[in-house]
Amino acid sequence: MGGRARAFAEAATADELVALVAAADRDGEPVLVLGGGSNVLISDEGFDGLVVRVGSRGVAVRDEGDRVVVTAQAGEDWDALVTRAVAEGWSGVECLSGIPGLVGSTPIQNVGAYGQDVSQTVTGVRVYDRRAGEVLDLDAAECGFAYRHSAFKADLARYVVLAVTYTLEKSGTSRPVAYQELAGRLGVKPGDRVTLHEARHAVLELRRGKGMVLDAADPDTCSAGSFFTNPVLDAGQAADLDRRAPGFPRHEMPDGAVKVPAAWLIEHAGFAKGYGRGPARISTKHTLALTNPGGHAVTGFPADPEEVALGVPHRAPHHGATAADLLALAREVRDGVEAKFGVTLVTEPILVGLHL
């Protein structure tokens, strides 16, 4: 989904990533730094500039007694790192299992799920500051973490994440289970602990049931995951919603704010699972995911003999949704929720060349 890049390069190391971005900045060329591509929606016109794919690899581990300090390069696969943490007995990221994408994106989005987010374990982020033209090491306080937000997301054109450092407990048990749905699946109470393997298995089961684990056989996984974040309301907004929807489900935040499940708002605004607008639709498994089921195509053979020789996989032609189709569905959902509940949903994926 989405158009082509005018130019494309892959950076195999952090130094190459800095050099490519710095050279483009000197030349006045627009740059899009791309990780796993799992949390972006790119316009049908594509990107009129240089797309730099992050391919830097490497994980360094420092033992500090009852904890380990793990520094991973931005191009490392996130779930592979979580898998290793669970296998090694490093506690703190087990509930973030099954999330697609690369390590470098985790502090940008403050990636979170099932009661955990990376702000709980990130203790440092190495970045290239495009404004200053230098590499910096930021501590957690400088990252400006908030719910699905950070200083990096607030100014996407400024920082390029090069590496992320996580400090994890050396323990075979999870952190206290903080999410009711996960506790129910595990058969424990919120606040209890389970083994890391139990936590990972349960999270993967929950995600798979919502079409949130990549699966070539499941068209519902042709999505960017949750398309909207859960709204966080102040006291006045919460009171207004209570008048419109008495007893709405809520999660009280420490600062007095109230977090509301976006999925509940969407469903009660009249948008059921599987609701479609043209070729784009809401997932049949989870109302927060907007999917491109036509993007699920049977693997065939490439027509180009050179690609045949290289063993390049080929997807058969299909009639999938365009980025414009998906955005039209997103607008319809957003506007429907706002009309019924007075709450404006905010997108979670990064929109490139698009505005909701």
N, C-alpha and C positions, 0 to 999 in steps of 0.2 A: 504494500500500500504506500502511495506517495511517489513522487517523481524522482528523477535522476540527480546526481551531483555533477556539477561542472568539472570538478577535479577531485581525485581520491588518492589518499596515501595511508599507509599503515606504519605506525611507530612501534618498533620492536623493543625499545628501551625508553626509560624516562628521559634520557638525554635527547634521543631522537624526537620524542614528543615535544619537548621544549623547543628544539631547533626548528621543527616544522611550523609550530604555532608562531614563534617569534619572527621567522622569515615572512610568513603571511601577513603578520601585523605590520612589519616594516613596509611591505608592498601594498598595504591597504586592501588586502584581499579578505573577504568575509571567511570566517572559519567556523565549522561545526565539529566539535569533538564528540565522537561517537563511541560508546562503550558496547554493551551487548545489544543495544537497539530495542530492548524490551519495554521501555517506558517512554517512548517518543511517538508522536504522530506528525509525519512530515507531509507538507502540502503536495498536491498533485503536480504543481509546477516544479517541485524538487528544490534543490539548494544551489543558488547561483554563487558558488564559491568553493572552497576547499573543505572536504570532509576528511578528518583525520581519525582513523580507527585506532583505538588504544590496544596495543598488543604486548605491552610490557609484562614480564613474568618474573616470579621469584617470591619466596616467603622466607623470612628470617625469624627465628624464635629465640628469645632470651629467657632463661629460667630464673625466676626470682623467688624461689622457695615455695610458698603456697600459691603462687600465681605465675603465669607466663605472659610475656609481652610479645605479641605476634605482629610483625610488620609485613604487609602484603603489597606487592606492586599493583597499580591500578588495573592492569589487564588480567589479573587473576580471576578465574571463575568464582563467583560468590558461593554457590552451593557446594562446590568442591572444597572450599575453605571450611564451610560449616561441617561437611562430612568428616573432614580431618579432625576438626575440633572435637566432635562427638567421639570419634575413634580414639583420640589421644587422651580424652578425659579433661577437656578444657571447657568449663561451664560459662555460659553467658550469651551464646548465640544459637542455642539449639532450637528455639522457637521460630527462628528465621530460616528454617529449612525450606527448600523447594522454591525459593524466590529466584527467578532467572535474572541474569545480568552479571556485571563485573564488580569487583571490589571498589573501583574508583567512584561508582555511582552511589555507594551506600551512605557516605556522609552528606552528599548533596541533597538527597531526598530524606535524610534521616530515616532510612528504611526501617520499617517496623511491621510486626504482625503478632497476633496472639499474646499481647501483653509485654512484648519485648521490642526495643528499638536499639539501633546501634549507638545512640547517644549514651546509653548505659555502659558501653564498653570501649568506645573510641577515646583514646587518650592523646592522639596526635594525628595530624594530617599534613603531609608534605605537598605543597602546591607550587605551581608557577603563577606568580602574580603578573598578569599581562600589563597591568597599569604601571607597575613599578619596574617591570622587566627583570625580575629576580626570583629565585627559588626561596621559599620561606617554609619554616616548620611552625605550624600553628598548634596550640594546645586546645583542649576541649572547650575551654571557656571562650576562646576566640572564634569557635565555629558557629556560634549563635544558634545552637540547636533549639528547635521547637517542634510541635507536632507536624510531621511530614515536611519539615522546613529547616533551613540552615542559612548561614551567611553566604554560602556558595550558591544556593538556589535563588537568594535575593538579588544576586548580581552575577548571572550566568556568564556574562561576557568578560568577567574579570579573572576568575580563578580556573586553573586546570589542575585537577587532582592527579598527583603523581604516585602517591603511596598512602596507605592508611595503617595506623597502629592501633591495635586492640589489646586491652589488658583483660585477661580471662582468669577465672579461678581454676586451680587444679583440683577438680572434683569430678567424680563419676555421677553426681546428682545434679539435677537442674536447679536453676534459680527458682524461688517460690512461684508456683503457677499462678498467674495473675489474670487469666482470662476465663470467664465462666464456661464458655463453649468448650474450651480445651480441657478444663477440669472435668466437665461432664463426660467427655470422650475417654478420659483417663480413669474415670471412676474415683476421683479424689475431690477434696475441697479446695477452693482458692486459698493460696498460701502454702499448700502442701508441696513437697518436692517428690520428684520421680527420677528414675535413671535418665541419663542423657539419651540413651537409645529409645526408651519409651516415649520421651517427649518428641523426639524427631519423628518416630513412626506415627504417632498420633497427629502431629501437625501435617505430615504428608498425606495422611488419610483425609483429613479435613479439607486440605487444599485440593486434593484430587476430586473430591466430591463436589467442589465448586468450579471445576474446570480450571484450576489455578496451578496445575503442574503440567509442564509442557508434555504433550502426547500427540504424536503424529496421527494417531487414529481417532482423535477427538477434535472435531471442528470448533468446539467451544473454547479450546485453548488458543485459537487464533485471535488473541486479544492483547491488550497492554495491561492486563490485570484490572484492578479497580480503577475505573475511569474518573470517579469522583472521590474526594476525601470526605470523611465524616465531619459535618459542620460542628464547630465549637462556638457556642452561643454565650453572650454575656447575660446577666440577670434579666435585663429588659427584653431581650430577644427570646429568652426561654419563657418568660411570662406570656409574651405574645403567642408563642407556639402552644403554650398550655391552654390558652383560650380557644385556639383553633383545633387542637387535638389533645383534649384532656387526658392526662396519664400517659403521654408519649414516652417511649423507652429512652432512658437517659443514663449517662455516666457522669457522676459529679467529679469535677477536676479539682486539684488542690487549691487553685486560686479562686474558686467560687464559680468558675465557668462550667458550662454543661456541654458534654459531647453527645451528639445525636447520631444514631446509625443512619447513614445515607441510604442504605438499602431499604430500610423501613419507610423512609420518606418517599422513595421512588415507587415502591410497591403500593403504598397507600395513596399516591397521586394517580394511580390507575395504570401504571406500567408494569405488567407482569413479566415473569421470566419468558423469554422467547419472543417478546414484542418486537416487531420489525418495522423498519421504515425503508422501503426499497431493499437493496441487497445487504444493508447493515441491520443488525438486530442486537437486542439484549441477550446475553447468554441464557441458555435454557437451564443453567444450573445456579446462576448467581446474578442478581439484578445490578450489581455494581460493575459488571464487566460488559463492555460493548464489543461485539465480535464481528469479524469478517468471515463468515462461514464459507463464502465463495473463494477465500484464499486458501482453503484446504483442497489441494488437488492431488491427483494420483501421480506418483513418480513415474516418469517415462524415460525415453532416451533422447539425449540432445541431438539436434539436427547437425550441429557443427562437427565435422570429422575430427577437428583438433581437440574439441572438448570430449569427444568419445574416447580418443586416445588417452586423455588425461583422467578419464573416469569421472568427469564432472556430472553431478546429478542434475536432473532437469525436471521441472514441473510442467505438466501438461497445461495448455491454455485453459483459462477459466474466466468466468464472468463475475469476479469478486467486486466488493465494494470499493469505491474510491475514498480518498480522504474526505472529500466534500460530502459524500454520502454519510460517512460516520459522524462528521461534525453536525450534519443536519439532524441526525438522531440525538446527538448529545444536546443540541439546543432545545429540541422538543422536550426531552426529559427535564433539563434544567428549568425551562419556562413553565412546565407543568407543575413541578415541585414548588416553584416560587409563587405561582398563582394560588395554589391550594394552601400552602403553609407559610408563605412569607419568608422562606429561607432560600438563599441563593447558593447553589452547589458550586464548588470550585474543582477544577480539573486536577487530577493527580499527574498524568503524563505531561511531559514537556511538549508544547505545540511549536512546531518549526514552520514559520511562514503562514501561521493560521491564528485566528482569534475566535474564541467562542462567543 
